[in-house]
Amino acid sequence: MIILIILTAIITLLHFAIPTEQHTFHIFHIALRKLYFLLPVMAAAWYGFRAAIFMTLAISVLFSFHVVLNWTDNYMEQANQAGELVSFWVVGLVAGRLFERERSLLKNLVRANEETLIGLVSALDMKEHNTNLHSQRVRKYTLLLVDRFRFDEAKKRTIGMGALLHDVGKIAVPDAILLKPEALTDEEMQVMRKHPAVGYDIVNRIEFLRESAEIVLAHHERFDGSGYPRGLKGEEIPFGARLFAVADVYDALTSVRPYRTVMSHEEAVVEIKKESGRHFDPKAVEAFLAIPRQELQTA
């Protein structure tokens, strides 16, 4: 938006300032006003159809004001300028519609990709009978946390997809270990602990998910450095993974698991507070505590 405003101001100032009496200056003057066509296209590309209309309207007003000042008695030139105005609107409307259509197609593509991934992840969740829809719940909790911070939509989507796909690496864990109701042996735990790296390798192959893959790799790291697979500590851990950690544990504590009784919301909050600064980033815990209970339970 700032770029559009600055460009509009520069083009307008030069357009008004350059005299038209001399032939050479008049040529430059005509060439300069063609830059007005660029502005609606840029607005359409960045913000869509409505922005293109507003920008076209703005340059039409500025251009018309110049026509009134410079060509009051020149009817032929006024007709020429009127043609330019019409051209502005043709360019603005066409560019606005085309870019709006492209944005709509891209949104539909993103939605289709997201729905496909949700379907695949749901199948994996259902394999672990006691964590049905776990990944989708954790994603929703994580996004509630993300909303407490100033992230743009692209960053929110990245963190959300990382949360959704965090356990995809478990596809490589044998069922005898993945579905074992008892505590895992040390050897079995070593196998289980490979799933973040396996998940990273899977997700990182998809170009639009490469940033999300970092969250998949780091989702079992702990703020005090005692996590795995890399033993990252503090801000070495991607911020999205630090937010996810709180959401993941909250879901684990408040969901039916074979190795733990279900906790109430209040009990889970107490446990999460205890781990602030150890398992969890204190900023993430603070943001979690600011979320109303009703929002968490309806997520």
Secondary structure in CASP SS format (residue, H / E / C, confidence):
PFRMAT SS
TARGET T0000
AUTHOR 0000-0000-0000
METHOD secondary structure of the structure
MODEL  1
M C 1.00
I H 1.00
I H 1.00
L H 1.00
I H 1.00
I H 1.00
L H 1.00
T H 1.00
A H 1.00
I H 1.00
I H 1.00
T H 1.00
L H 1.00
L H 1.00
H H 1.00
F H 1.00
A H 1.00
I C 1.00
P C 1.00
T C 1.00
E C 1.00
Q C 1.00
H H 1.00
T H 1.00
F H 1.00
H H 1.00
I H 1.00
F H 1.00
H H 1.00
I H 1.00
A H 1.00
L H 1.00
R H 1.00
K H 1.00
L H 1.00
Y H 1.00
F H 1.00
L H 1.00
L H 1.00
P H 1.00
V H 1.00
M H 1.00
A H 1.00
A H 1.00
A H 1.00
W H 1.00
Y H 1.00
G C 1.00
F H 1.00
R H 1.00
A H 1.00
A H 1.00
I H 1.00
F H 1.00
M H 1.00
T H 1.00
L H 1.00
A H 1.00
I H 1.00
S H 1.00
V H 1.00
L H 1.00
F H 1.00
S H 1.00
F H 1.00
H H 1.00
V H 1.00
V H 1.00
L H 1.00
N H 1.00
W C 1.00
T C 1.00
D C 1.00
N C 1.00
Y H 1.00
M H 1.00
E H 1.00
Q H 1.00
A H 1.00
N H 1.00
Q H 1.00
A H 1.00
G H 1.00
E H 1.00
L H 1.00
V H 1.00
S H 1.00
F H 1.00
W H 1.00
V H 1.00
V H 1.00
G H 1.00
L H 1.00
V H 1.00
A H 1.00
G H 1.00
R H 1.00
L H 1.00
F H 1.00
E H 1.00
R H 1.00
E H 1.00
R H 1.00
S H 1.00
L H 1.00
L H 1.00
K H 1.00
N H 1.00
L H 1.00
V H 1.00
R H 1.00
A H 1.00
N H 1.00
E H 1.00
E H 1.00
T H 1.00
L H 1.00
I H 1.00
G H 1.00
L H 1.00
V H 1.00
S H 1.00
A H 1.00
L H 1.00
D H 1.00
M H 1.00
K H 1.00
E C 1.00
H H 1.00
N H 1.00
T H 1.00
N C 1.00
L C 1.00
H H 1.00
S H 1.00
Q H 1.00
R H 1.00
V H 1.00
R H 1.00
K H 1.00
Y H 1.00
T H 1.00
L H 1.00
L H 1.00
L H 1.00
V H 1.00
D C 1.00
R C 1.00
F C 1.00
R C 1.00
F C 1.00
D C 1.00
E H 1.00
A H 1.00
K H 1.00
K H 1.00
R H 1.00
T H 1.00
I H 1.00
G H 1.00
M H 1.00
G H 1.00
A H 1.00
L H 1.00
L C 1.00
H C 1.00
D C 1.00
V H 1.00
G H 1.00
K H 1.00
I H 1.00
A H 1.00
V C 1.00
P C 1.00
D H 1.00
A H 1.00
I H 1.00
L H 1.00
L C 1.00
K C 1.00
P C 1.00
E C 1.00
A C 1.00
L C 1.00
T C 1.00
D H 1.00
E H 1.00
E H 1.00
M H 1.00
Q H 1.00
V H 1.00
M H 1.00
R C 1.00
K C 1.00
H H 1.00
P H 1.00
A H 1.00
V H 1.00
G H 1.00
Y H 1.00
D H 1.00
I H 1.00
V H 1.00
N C 1.00
R C 1.00
I C 1.00
E H 1.00
F H 1.00
L H 1.00
R H 1.00
E H 1.00
S H 1.00
A H 1.00
E H 1.00
I H 1.00
V H 1.00
L H 1.00
A H 1.00
H C 1.00
H C 1.00
E C 1.00
R C 1.00
F C 1.00
D C 1.00
G C 1.00
S C 1.00
G C 1.00
Y C 1.00
P C 1.00
R C 1.00
G C 1.00
L C 1.00
K C 1.00
G H 1.00
E H 1.00
E H 1.00
I C 1.00
P C 1.00
F H 1.00
G H 1.00
A H 1.00
R H 1.00
L H 1.00
F H 1.00
A H 1.00
V H 1.00
A H 1.00
D H 1.00
V H 1.00
Y H 1.00
D H 1.00
A H 1.00
L H 1.00
T H 1.00
S C 1.00
V C 1.00
R E 1.00
P C 1.00
Y C 1.00
R E 1.00
T C 1.00
V C 1.00
M C 1.00
S C 1.00
H H 1.00
E H 1.00
E H 1.00
A H 1.00
V H 1.00
V H 1.00
E H 1.00
I H 1.00
K H 1.00
K H 1.00
E C 1.00
S E 1.00
G C 1.00
R C 1.00
H C 1.00
F E 1.00
D C 1.00
P H 1.00
K H 1.00
A H 1.00
V H 1.00
E H 1.00
A H 1.00
F H 1.00
L H 1.00
A C 1.00
I C 1.00
P C 1.00
R H 1.00
Q H 1.00
E H 1.00
L H 1.00
Q H 1.00
T H 1.00
A C 1.00
END
